[in-house]
Amino acid sequence: MPTKICSLGPVEIPPRETNMPPDGREFLRLPPVGQRCPVTGLSRAALNAWILPSAANGFKPPVKSFVIRQPGSKTGIRIISYPHLRAFIMAHADGTNATEESCAL
């Protein structure tokens, strides 16, 4: 007869390994016209310059974004990859805040 194995202690489930930022955001929604992003404080125009293909960025946007559309619809909701946006911002940081952050630790 096979033996049953029973446990009286709690079962631990290891966390999923993801590349999500510490605050858990994966995507940001493009803010409405005339408003700023509530997370980054960036204007819609600044975000559009980084997520949409244009001559200024060689028609290769440096930050990934996606449009979610209903079938048959011409318009949709544009969402921005937060990890890519964060990496882009950090890559272009001038370093003035880096010393302030290190002093705060």
N, C-alpha and C positions, 0 to 999 in steps of 0.2 A: 504494500500500500504506500502511495506517495505521502510525504509528510507536509503538513501545512506550516508555513512560516507566518507568524503573527508578530506585529510590532505594537507596543503600547505607547511608544514615544511619538512625537509629532513628525510628520513627513516633511522634509525640506525639499523645495523645488528650486533648482538653481535659476538665477535670472537669465533672461534671454540676452544674448550678446548683440548689441546694436550700436550704431554710430550716432545715436541721438544725442543732442546737446543736454547738459545737465538740467535745464528747465523743462525738458520733455517735448519741446516743440519740434515738429518735423516740417511743417509748412506754415507760411503766413499768407493771409489773403491780401491782395492789393487793396490799399485803402481807397475810399471814395474820393471823387474829385474835390479838391480844396481841403482835404484833411491829411493828417500825417499818420504814419503807421504807429499804433499804440505801443508796440514793442520796441521798435528801433528809434522812433521819432523822426524818421526820414520822410521826406515829401514823396508824393506819388510820382512827380517828375523825376526825382533822383532815382527812385526804384525802377521806373520805366527805362531810364538811360542804361541801366545795368542788365535788365532782363529782356529787352526787345532788340532785335537785330537792327542796326543802323550803320551809317557810314562812319560814325565816330568810333564804333567798336569793331570795324571791319566786318560787319554783318555776322559776327559771332559773339553773342552775348556772354559776358563773363560769369553771370549768375543764372542758374537753371530756373525755369518757371514752366508751368503747365496750364493749359486751359481745360476746364471741365465743362463740357457742353451736353445738353440734352440731345437725343437723336433728332436730326433735322433742324436744329437751331443754329443760327448764324453767330450768336453771341454766347458767352459763357462766363464762368468765374475764373479769373486768373489767380493762381496760387504760386508762391515763391518758395523754393527750397531753402529753408532756414539755415541748415548746415553750410550750404554753398554761399549764401549771403554773408554769414558770419565769417567764413574763411576768406571771402573776398575783402571784407572790411578789415580783418586782422592783417591780411597781406599788404594792405595799403595804409596801415596805421603809421603815423610819423614818429612814434616813440615817445611823445611828450607825456602820455598817460601811463606808459609802462613804468616810469620811475615812481609816479604817484601810487600805482597799484602795489608795487613792491614795498613801499614804505608803509602801506596800510596793513600789510601782513604782519 
